[in-house]
């Protein structure tokens, strides 16, 4: 029996395959790398490089990791002298996580040594195709947002 996927099914299959590739993420070098994906330690360090002083709870949510995994990883980073936990002045139950000087140096090293994943990943496309892809993905995201009742414009995170 000859089975042929519809155009919609073919598109969804490719979107799921693309999602899997992007989920693996770019390799950032260093120890603990598996299959090109940054280690949890490196992901936490990079997050702190952008949001130093974030709470452990917020970190868990943003990184989509289990609380136990974040706690264990932070313990290793504390032991290595890369981060420190400080009790929140506003709420004594909350601990915020900060980079040490050594941790900031490590973040700088990670950033300087990581490959330009976007350039590598998008290299098969011409500049014109990249612009088209931006427009097409915008339409898809807008359609999903409308279905979920969200603002189709989304947050203005990337506006400069």
N, C-alpha and C positions, 0 to 999 in steps of 0.2 A: 504494500500500500504506500503510495507516494504522499507524503505529508508536507504541506507548504504553509509556512506562517504568513499571516496577513501582514501588511505594512506596519500596522500599529503594534503587532506582536514582535516584529523584527526590531522596531525602534525601542520598545520596552526592554527587549533582550539586550540590546547594545547599551542602553542606559544603565541597566543593572551591572553589566560587565564593566562599564566605565566607573560606576560607583565602587566596585570592588578594587579596581586599580587605584582610585583616589583614596580609598579608605586605608590602603597599605601605606600610602604617603611616601614622601621622599626620604631617602636615607640622609641622616645628618652626621654620619661618621661617629667614631668613638666606640667604646665598649657597649655591649648590651644590644647591639643592633641585630634584628632578625628579619630577613627578607626585605631589607630596605626601610623598614618602619623604625622611626625613632623610639628609643627606649622610653619607658615611663619617666625615668629620671630626667632625660633630656627634654621631654615634653613639659614637665613641671618647671624646669629651669627656664625654658624659653617663655613659658607663660609668665613667670615671675619677672622676667626681663621686661615684659610689657606691662605687668600689673603687680608690681612689688607691693607686698602688704595685703594681698588677697586672703580671705579667710579659707580655711581648709575645706569648709562646706561648699563655698562657691567654686573652689578649685575642682572638687569632686564633680559638681554639676557640669561645669564648662568642659572638662576633659572627658566626661562620660566614662569615668572609671568608678569602680566600687569603692566605698569609703575605706574599707580595710586595705585595699591595694594602695590608695593614696597615703594612708597612715603609715604603712610599712615602707613605702618608697621615701616618704618624708623622713622617716627614722634613719634610713640609710644616708640621705642627703645631709641630715644634721650631723650624723657620725663622721661624715666626710668633710665637715666644715664648710659646706656650700650654702646651706640655708640655716635660719634660726626661727624658732617659734616664739612669738611674743603675745602675751595676754592683751586682749583688747582693753583699752582704757574705758570704753563705754559699756562693755558687757564682759564681765570676768569669765563667763562660760565660753567665750569665743577666743580662739587663738588665730592670729594672723601670721602669715609666713613671709619672711623677708630673705632676700639674698644677702650673703656676706660679701666682703670684698673679693674673696676667692670665687664665690659663686658668680659674681658679675664678670670676673675674668673668664670663667668657663662659658658663660652665655655669649660673650664676645667671640670666643674661639669657635663655638658652635655656629654662630651666624656667619663668621668669616669663612668657615670650611664647608658649609653645606652647598650642595650644587644648586644651581638656579633651576629648580624643579619645573617652574612654570615655562621657562624658555625651552627646556628639554621636552617636556610633555606636549607643548603646543607647536613644536618645530615642524611637524608635517603640514601645518596650515599656513596659507599665505596671510598677509595682513588683512586683505579683503575678506577672506574666509573667517578670520578671527572676529572681525566686526559683525559679520553675518551671524556667527555663533553667539555672540553677546546678545544680539537682537532676538534670536530664536530662544535662547535660554531665558531671556527676560519674559518672553511671552508665556513660556511654560511655567515659570515661577509665578507670574501674575495670575495665570489660570488656577494654579493650585491654591494660591492665597485667597482668591475669590471663593473657591469651594470651601475653604476653611474659615471664611469670614474675616481674614486679615487684611491689612492695608496692602494693596498690590504694589505700592511704591516701596514698601519695606522700610526698615530703619535706614537712616542716612549715615551708615557706618563708613562707607567707602568714599563719600563725597569729600572733596578737599576745598 
